[in-house]
Amino acid sequence: MHISWEDLQTLEALVRTGSVEAAGRELTLRHSTVSRRIAALEGRLGATLFARGARLVPTALAQRIAEDAGAMHSAAGQIQMFVGAERRRREHTVVITTSDVLSPLLCAAVARARLAHAVEILVTDDELELLPGQVDLALRPSQSPRGSLRGRRLGRLRIGIYRAPGAPATWVLPGAALRAKTSMRWWRHVPETAPGAIVCSSLLAMRDACRFGLGRAALPSALAHEDERLRLDDELDGGPPLWLLAPVGSAAGTKVRDVKESLATALRNVGEVFAE
């Protein structure tokens, strides 16, 4: 059996105010609509909710339902306040998503761009859907963005072999899942097996292994070039194009467009990150 929120609100208001007319005024309903809703609810429940007479007297069942509906009404009010505050915040905020690997590059660009609007950065390896008002922009590597996205091609990411000064030339290798990623074509330059190699399941773990002198690894320069604990041994080709993307037909307005253009320029000007 389904009881609608409107019916629960009507019952709660009627129990609390004690009259059909008062409940109708509070809910901006005709008193006939209030009476019709209560009669229909009684029919679905198969129980009497009010004793009719000189005045309406709620039954114990009606009082119990009204008590719980009152708590729901209070919770609904809190949700409306939260949603309203979140909407007002979002009107002044541009949300950008990127991965752990690219977050240092994005943060460096945000610091340099001196954006006129507030920015929220969502760091995740999941490719979040870009929905205006929820997630506005994405910084992603891609050979060719999906048809639902458009954006600025910033350049091809620079890939290098990095290690700590004095570290051995043994390899820190990618795990099978990492090597299988189509955006990471540079792995063809890296052996699949090597004596004494350490195998890691993420680029961040590979970088950290190199930081502690455990060997050398192929890494995007965006992740390693400003790390004083690492040195570049050699450069590799095969880095993917990097894009700053937005949904096709986005109605987000000048706020997102301004941030997109300023951020694209700042990203492109971060040194030693792009191979072209």
N, C-alpha and C positions, 0 to 999 in steps of 0.2 A: 504494500500500500504506500502510495506517495502522498505526502503532505507538503504543499508548496510553502515557500517562505512568506508569500503574501498572506496565506491563510493563518500562519502562525503569528504574523504581525497583527492581523486583525483580531485574533483571539486575545493576544496579550494586551492590546489597547483596550478591548472591551472589558476584560477583567479589571484592569487598572483604573479605567475611568468610570465604570459602572453604568454607562448608558450608550446606546447605539449612536445617538446624536453626537456625543462628545468624542467617541471613537472615530466617527466619520470626519469630524472637523480636524482631528489630529492627523488622520491619514489622507486628508483631502479626498474623501469618498462620500458618495451619497449614502444616507442611512439605509436605503433599500439594498445597496450593494453590500454593506456590512452584514445586514440580516441574511442576505442570500448566501454569503460566504460561510457564515456560521451554520446555517441549515445544511448546506452541502457538506461541510466538515462533519457534522453530526451523522449525516447519512453514511459517509465513508467509514467513520469509526463504529457505527452501530451503537452509539451511546449518546445520552443527553448531556450537553455541556452547560446548559443554563436552565434553571427553574423559572418559568415565565409567570409573572404576576404583576403586582403594582410596580415592582422593579425586578431587574434581572439579578438572579443569585447564582453565581458560578458553582458548579459541582466540584467535588474534590479532584476529579480528573481534569477539569478545566483549569483549576488553580495550579495543579502540578505542571500541566503543559505550559501555562502562562509563565510560571517561574523559570522554566528552562528556556522558553522563548525570550524572556527578558535578558537572560545571560547571553543568548545568541545575538540579541539586538545590541548589547554593549560591545560584544566582540566585533560585530559588523561595523559599528561606529569606529572602533580602533583601526580596523582594516582600511576603512575609507580615509581616515586621517593619514595612515601610513602611505597609502597609494597616492593621495594628494601631495604629500610631502615629497615622495619619490618622483612624481611627475614634474613638480616644480624644480627639483634638483636636476632632473634630466634635461629640462629646457635650457639649462646653462652648461651642460656637460657633454663632451664628445667621448664615446667609449671606443677604444681601440683594442683589438685582440692580436696577440702574437704568441710565439712559442718561447720556451725557456731559452733556447739557443739565441734567438733574435732579440730578447728583451734588453740586453745591455745596449745594443745598437739603437733600439727605439728610445730608451731612456736618455741616451746621449743626444739624440736628435731633438727630443722634447726640451731638454735643457738648453740647447743651442737656439731653438726656434723662437723662444720667448712668445709662446702662443697667447692670443688675446682671450681664449676661452679655456675653461677648466677641462682637463683630460682625465679619464679613468682608463687604466691599463689592465686588461684581463690577460693573464699569462696562462696558457694552456696548450697542450699538444693536440687537443681536439679542434677540428676545424668548425668553429661555431658559425651558425647561420647569421648572416648580416641582416638585421632587421632594424630599420630606422626607429630611433627611440629606445633601442635595447643594445645593439652592437652596431656601430656606425662604420667603422673602418677596420681593415685587417692588413697586417704586414706579413706576407707569406711568400715563400719560394714556390715557383711554379713554372713549368715549361709553357703552359698555356692555361690561363684562368678559365673557369667554367663560364658558360654563356650567360649565367645570371649575374655575373660580376663584371665590373669595368674598373679601370684604374690606371695608375702611372707605373710604367716599367722603369725601375730605378737603375738597373744595370745587372751585370752578372756577378754573383758573389765570388770573391777571391778565396781560394782554398790554398792552404799551406801545410807543410810538415813542420810541426813545432815540438820542441823539447826544452827542458830546463838546462841551463848552462852546466856542462860537465856530466850530464846524464848519459847513460849508455844508448847505443843506437838500436837497441832491441825495440820491437814494435808493441804498441798498444793498439789492439785490433778491435773493430766493431763486431758485435754479435750478429747472428744470422738475420734477425728481424731488422736491425739497423742497416745492414748491407743490402737488404732487399728493397729499401725505399727508392722509388723511381726518381725522386728529386736529388738523390745523392750519387750521381754518376761518377764521382771522383774515386769511388772505391776500386775501380778497375786498375788504378795505379798502386793499390795497396795489396800485399800478399794475403791470401786467405788463411794461410797458416804460417807460423814462423817459430823457430826455437825460442823457448822462454817467454813467449808473448803473453801479455795480459789481455783478456777479452772483456769488453764492457758493453753494456746494453744501451748506453746513451752517450751522446756527444759530451754532455757535462761531466760524466764519469771519466771519459777518455781525457778531457782537459785536466781534471783533477789528478789523474794518474800521472800525467806529464808534469804537472806542477810539483809533485813530490819526487820527481826524478826517476820514475819507473820505466821510462822509455820515451819514444817519439810517436806521434800520431798525426794523421791528416785531419785538420780542423778548419772550419770556416774562420777567416781572419776576423770577422765580426765578433767572434767569441774569444779570440786569443790575442789580437794585435796590441791591445793596451795593457796586457798583463805583464808586469815587470819580471815575473818569474819564468817567462817563456821566451824563447828565441826562435826565429824563423830559419829553418835549414834550407827549404826549397819551396817553390811554388808548383801547384798542380793545376791542370785544366779540368773542366767538367763541373765547375760550379754552376748552380741553377740561377736563372733570372729571379730577381726579387721584385715583388709588386706591392704597391700600396693600393688596396682594393676597396671599392664601395659597391652596393647593389645597383644594378641597372635600374634606371627610373627612380632613383632615390629622391624622396620628397623632403629630405632633412633640411634643406635650405642653405643659406649662406654660411651659417655657423660651421657645418661640416665641410663645405667646400673651402672655406678659408683655412681651416685646420689642415685639410688634405694638401693644399698647395704649399703652405708654409712648411709642413712636415716633410713633404717630398723633397723640397729644396734642402732642408737641413740634413735629411738622410743621405742625400747624394753627396753632400759636402763633408761627411765624416770620412776622414782619411784612411787609406789602406784597407778599405772594406771591399771595394769593387775592383774587378779585373778589367773592366771596360768603362 
